[in-house]
Amino acid sequence: MYIDIEVNNKVIRARKGDTILEALRENGIQIPTLCRLEDFTPTGACRLCAVEVEGKDRLIPACSYPVEEWMKIKTHSQRVIEARKMIVELLLSNHPDDCLYCERNGNCELQRLAQELNVRERRISGKKNKAKLDLSSPGLIHDPAKCVLCGRCVRVCEENQSVATLDFISKGNYTSIGTAMQKDINFSNCIQCGQCIMVCPTGALHEKSYFDSIQQIINKEEVTVVAQYSASVVVSLAEEFNIRPGKDLTGVINAALRKIGFDKVFDSTFGADLYAVEQAAELSERLDKEENMPMLSSSCPAWIKYVEQAHPELIPYLSAVKSPEQITGSLVKKYCLDSKDKNQNDIFSVAIVSCPAKKFEAQRQEMTSKGIADVDAVMTTRELAKLIKLYGVDIHSIEPEEANQPFAKNTSAGMLSAALGGTAEAVMRTMYFNITGKDMPSTKISKLRGTKNFKQTKIKMGDFQLSVASVSPLNKIEELVKEINNGKSTYHYIEVMACPGGCVNGGGQPFYRDEKMIKNRTKSIHSIDDKSSLRLAHKNPVLKEFYEQYFGRPNSEDAKSLFHTNYAERKVLL
């Protein structure tokens, strides 16, 4: 049902039950917000969306106030503009003056609001925030001095991720946001997913960078510096250079990394192919033994950490296969030495991914071989863009190049791992072959595609019917956890991703204001698969050669020693 309201002396139509903000945006009228998150219930905390409503003494928060028939609203009256300007000035009064050095310089919502509201002088001087910079975490940095108390990180961590690492502490002028008992993030239950970074309007939360160490290593001639990049990076990097969102920049990334100084460049999709083949073999073994079912995916390090600390009873159900990046790292360290005179210490391996949780994963003890890490350093998509700009590489004019051998050959099944449902789809294609001895007639599994956060399907494989589900973010997993713990789960395989929509929406991806960008990334991944002539991981010719030469078969003891790992309960301060 629609009603008429008057906005800035013009009559517009609004749906009954909508908030003023929703009605305004529906009619192309924009007003600023700071605490608001799409698809979350409004709090009205920041008051930047305040509007003037006839008959009301005070300004009304548009995000939480419902429209009423023939309501008369002023969105940009002098009173409203002055109020918004005052709010921003108060936020800036005790905010650090280090914009030039800030991680979010040029991409800061507080900076943008100050510009839009023409805040060009300091009229209010407050005592500067002096808070401890938390550098304890391998994946992210917490700078409380830059926090504007919008509460967005608190809400996304609790409501989307079901982790609740962050919360409001104290009250009044002493209010801050921190972890339980104000301990460092590394001692909290943070899963390093980085979704708090994605919603933080300032630089209070950002990924931890290893730029300096990577630059120093690149300049050492005696070290072979190797880079690998995941599928989620190739379809999102374009946004950082004003190229069409979702455009596949695989060849461009290869060329850019070589110009920067990397000796070898690999595509992690090869590792994703191997991941799918190993998982399919492990699932086949569990089905034969009828134990530890359903099998839970293991490619998302944030999900793994969540299980270790929140649901350790699920550890036996986790797949033992390492993530595609760690698999690729293992292969690089073992089989990519330039000469017999070199050893694993002469290779410096960098993984370029969409997720700060991979920084945490890389330093895990389980991801080492004889004390040597599979991956030495991790960069996010945003950091890759900065590195390319730092070295003056012109993305727009560079000629695409192929990745280095032997991992240049991969299938589109590995590419699918970037989007929710893709890992399950890739594993099912190989499972079909394992069970029937034939390739799946139609490789596209439509029910595992799309943008829903929960997907499920049943696939007929000979005389057997396999039940599969894909789910994200972590707040969607609790019902499935109850079913598993009660022995009532009907699924054989469950893919879990911590970030909504999967790695395409990881915490290290380019910042975005439009949800269409996430859909474009997902659409691009599926388009690459639809157009590919090689869509089955087990059909990768180089992969088959590796198994024949080194491992014999998937899930063999030799394969397990390099590609499998184990997990244990993790005690944290909740």
C-alpha positions, 0 to 999 in steps of 0.5 A, spaced: 500 500 500 502 506 498 501 513 501 503 520 499 508 524 503 511 531 502 518 532 501 521 539 500 515 541 498 513 536 493 509 530 493 512 523 493 509 516 493 512 511 499 510 504 501 506 504 508 511 501 513 517 504 510 522 508 514 523 515 512 530 514 509 527 508 505 522 512 502 527 518 500 532 513 497 526 510 493 525 516 490 532 518 489 533 523 495 540 522 498 541 524 505 547 522 509 548 516 514 554 513 518 551 508 523 546 504 518 548 498 515 544 495 509 539 489 511 540 490 519 535 493 523 536 501 524 539 504 531 538 511 529 545 512 533 549 517 529 543 522 527 546 524 521 540 522 517 536 527 521 530 530 518 525 536 519 518 534 520 512 539 520 509 538 527 515 535 531 519 539 535 526 535 534 529 533 528 527 526 527 532 520 525 530 518 518 533 511 518 528 509 524 522 513 523 516 510 519 512 514 514 505 517 515 500 519 510 501 527 508 507 527 513 511 534 511 519 533 511 525 537 510 531 534 508 536 539 507 533 545 511 538 550 514 537 547 521 538 540 518 544 542 515 547 545 521 545 539 525 549 534 521 555 539 520 555 540 528 555 532 528 561 531 524 565 537 527 564 533 534 566 527 531 572 531 528 574 534 534 578 529 538 579 525 531 587 524 530 589 529 524 593 524 521 589 523 514 595 523 510 598 517 513 591 513 514 590 507 511 583 509 509 585 516 506 581 518 500 576 512 502 574 514 509 566 516 510 568 521 515 572 524 511 567 524 505 562 527 510 566 533 512 567 534 505 560 534 503 558 538 509 563 543 507 567 542 514 573 547 512 575 549 519 576 547 526 571 550 530 571 545 536 577 543 539 577 536 543 582 532 547 585 528 542 583 520 543 590 517 546 588 509 545 593 503 545 594 501 537 593 493 537 598 490 533 597 483 536 593 480 530 596 477 524 590 479 520 588 486 522 590 492 526 585 495 531 586 503 532 581 505 537 583 513 536 580 513 530 573 510 532 567 514 531 563 509 535 558 507 530 557 500 532 557 497 525 563 492 527 559 490 533 553 489 529 556 485 523 561 481 528 555 479 532 549 478 528 552 476 521 558 472 524 556 470 530 562 471 534 561 477 538 568 479 539 567 486 539 562 490 544 561 497 547 565 498 553 564 503 559 559 509 558 559 516 557 565 520 554 569 514 556 565 509 551 570 505 547 569 499 542 574 493 544 574 485 546 572 482 552 576 484 558 579 489 553 585 484 551 588 484 545 585 481 539 590 476 538 587 473 545 580 474 543 575 469 539 576 474 533 576 469 527 580 474 522 575 474 517 575 482 516 568 483 515 569 489 521 574 492 516 569 492 510 564 496 515 568 500 519 567 507 516 574 510 518 581 507 519 579 504 526 580 497 523 584 495 517 588 489 515 595 488 517 600 489 512 607 486 510 609 491 505 616 492 507 618 485 508 615 483 501 619 489 498 625 488 501 625 480 499 624 482 492 630 486 492 634 480 494 637 476 488 639 470 492 632 469 493 626 466 489 620 470 490 614 467 488 607 469 488 600 466 487 593 469 487 586 466 488 580 466 483 577 471 488 582 476 486 582 476 479 575 478 478 575 484 484 582 487 482 578 491 476 574 495 481 581 499 484 583 501 477 576 504 475 575 498 470 568 494 469 567 491 475 567 483 475 572 483 469 577 477 469 584 480 470 588 474 470 593 475 465 594 482 467 596 480 474 601 475 471 604 481 467 604 486 473 607 482 478 613 480 474 614 487 472 614 489 480 619 484 481 616 477 482 620 471 479 615 466 478 607 467 478 602 462 479 595 461 479 592 458 486 586 455 481 591 449 480 591 448 488 583 449 488 583 443 483 587 439 487 583 441 493 577 439 490 580 432 488 582 431 495 576 432 498 572 428 493 577 422 495 576 424 502 568 424 502 568 417 498 572 414 504 568 417 509 562 414 505 565 407 505 566 407 512 560 411 514 564 415 519 564 423 521 558 425 516 557 430 514 564 432 511 565 440 512 569 444 508 576 446 510 578 452 505 575 458 509 580 459 515 575 463 519 570 458 519 576 453 521 578 458 527 570 458 529 570 451 529 576 450 533 574 455 539 566 455 538 564 448 536 570 443 537 565 437 537 565 439 530 573 438 528 572 430 526 567 432 521 572 438 518 575 435 512 583 434 513 585 438 506 588 444 506 586 450 503 587 451 496 592 457 497 596 452 502 596 447 498 599 451 492 604 454 497 606 446 499 607 445 492 611 451 490 616 450 496 617 442 494 617 442 487 619 449 484 626 450 486 631 453 480 636 448 482 639 442 486 643 447 490 637 451 493 632 449 498 626 451 501 629 457 505 631 460 498 624 461 496 619 466 499 612 465 497 607 470 497 599 469 497 594 474 494 587 473 497 581 476 498 581 475 506 585 477 512 584 470 515 589 467 510 594 471 514 592 468 520 592 461 517 599 462 514 602 463 520 599 456 523 604 451 526 599 446 522 601 449 515 609 448 516 613 443 514 619 441 518 619 448 521 618 452 514 612 455 512 608 453 506 606 461 505 611 466 507 607 472 507 599 474 505 597 480 501 589 482 500 586 484 494 587 492 496 594 491 498 595 488 491 592 494 488 597 499 492 603 495 490 601 495 483 600 503 484 607 504 488 611 500 482 608 505 477 605 499 473 600 501 468 594 496 468 590 499 463 596 498 457 599 492 460 599 486 455 597 480 459 601 474 460 601 467 462 602 464 469 609 460 470 609 452 469 608 447 472 601 450 475 599 454 469 594 449 467 587 449 471 580 448 470 574 452 471 572 448 477 578 451 481 575 458 479 568 456 482 571 456 489 571 464 490 563 464 490 559 460 495 557 454 492 562 453 488 567 449 492 561 444 493 560 444 485 567 443 484 567 437 489 561 434 486 563 434 479 569 429 481 565 425 486 560 423 480 566 421 477 569 417 483 562 414 484 560 412 477 566 412 473 563 417 468 563 425 467 557 428 470 553 429 464 551 437 465 557 440 470 553 446 472 549 445 478 544 451 478 541 450 485 548 451 488 549 458 484 545 465 485 546 470 491 542 466 496 546 465 503 543 458 503 543 453 498 542 445 498 541 440 492 541 432 492 545 429 486 543 422 483 550 419 482 548 412 479 544 408 485 547 413 490 544 420 492 548 425 495 545 431 499 549 437 499 549 444 502 552 451 502 552 456 507 554 463 509 555 467 513 556 464 520 550 466 523 546 461 518 550 455 520 547 454 527 541 450 525 546 445 521 550 445 527 544 442 532 542 437 527 549 434 526 550 434 534 543 431 534 545 426 529 539 428 525 543 431 519 541 429 512 547 432 508 553 428 506 557 435 504 556 442 507 560 448 504 561 453 509 564 460 508 565 465 513 563 471 509 556 473 505 557 470 498 564 467 499 571 469 498 568 474 492 566 478 499 572 477 503 574 482 508 580 484 504 576 485 497 575 493 494 571 497 499 564 498 495 557 502 496 553 498 491 551 490 492 551 490 485 559 489 485 558 483 489 553 480 484 558 482 478 564 478 481 560 472 482 557 472 475 564 473 472 566 467 476 560 463 473 561 466 466 568 464 466 566 456 468 560 456 463 565 458 457 571 454 459 572 447 455 576 444 461 571 444 467 572 438 471 578 438 476 580 431 475 581 432 468 586 437 469 592 434 465 598 437 469 594 435 476 594 428 473 601 428 471 603 430 479 599 424 482 602 419 477 609 422 478 609 424 486 603 421 489 600 415 486 592 417 487 588 422 491 588 421 498 594 417 498 599 417 504 604 421 500 598 426 498 596 426 505 603 428 508 603 434 503 596 436 502 592 434 509 593 437 516 589 437 523 586 441 527 585 442 535 580 445 540 582 452 541 581 456 548 580 463 547 577 469 552 570 469 550 
